């Protein structure tokens, strides 16, 4: 079903979307959804697995190549089918409604809502460094154990995370204009903050100890974490496996680059604006990510990156430059970054549920736009589920430590999300064959080589994850497959 769209605000009389997002706004959504807290933390775990500064940079270059290839390919789909719903619509049109639904199901149950919960909690945790009353051990409702390994609780950290979700859900129900103002403001601020971090590391933090340690023998490996039992980076096979497995961190720090297409119905001249924003946004972000890693390596020896407290590499870097101030500065920077990221995710996701509902594959009320021309019901449903995911905790009886259920769910679904990405880029090739005469204002640069690069590269990474990280990848398929009976029930209801 084609989504309704109007080009101007008619005082709430028209039921359609309003085309409010220009090129700058769309680029801000691409960058805003990509930059969260990952780039400030993920390099520590990658460094422990890869074990050398040179190969760490190679891993990020690989991430950049694949992300750019995906964005360049994806732009063709966006220009060809400029409807709200993005990847859901592309999978539906290229393959079948089932594939579209399974993606939308996984997006709602875990990918979008779980990420919203995770990033909102990250915001709250860093707020806790400024305000000690905000703590994961300061309970309003102490943990209530549901079993030996699971509990629910409400700490002040969880409460603040839920408050952020509620606030940004509410502001986005007021209309796309409010959403984009928040988005643009926070994305400009956090992009500027990341650029500032890079400048500090390259020009102020740079020191002889780090440069010598990281660049004199940049290909020598000293991994802390083995890839698997009996396999380390000491062998060529182990090194290759380490680089591939590490992509689960770097690729998903650069994830959600496609979220802007969810809001295609609100983009001005979407056939041209969406491809342009995808390419500009992904180029800017992957370049900044690579430069951030260079800044870390110029300031910190690799061993310091590997051992950064709580994996907070950026904080450790700033503590070298400004002792005692690093924690405060990065707390503020990451709060800005995560707040903007949550807004991007909250804004984008409901457009998918709206498209699904119009096809009879989601809650019926989600097919309606409110008086502000946005999917208000979808926003509310998403906000409720994302807030609910903040509450459950995992519990380790041996250490008496609490974790977060959504973290496990996100680990499980990483590989499944990669399957959908591969299928979507394959959709570019398939639609060229089955709809050769369809209007395509933008055609993939370097076709068919560019989409094939992504499909082959992502498939190899996917195989490596299933082979070397089986415990956190196979369960993701279970989450996806749970959507099958739901799809059949939805189809039966629609008949």
PyMOL commands that set and color helices and strands:
alter all, ss='L'
color gray80, all
select helices_A, chain A and resi 23-34+38-40+42-50+53-80+87-94+97-130+156-173+176-204+208-215+236-253+259-266+270-299+302-306+309-311+313-321+326-358+364-367+376-391+405-434+449-468+470-494
alter helices_A, ss='H'
color red, helices_A
select strands_A, chain A and resi 5-6+17-18+139-145+150-155+392-396+401-404
alter strands_A, ss='S'
color yellow, strands_A
deselect
rebuild
show_as cartoon
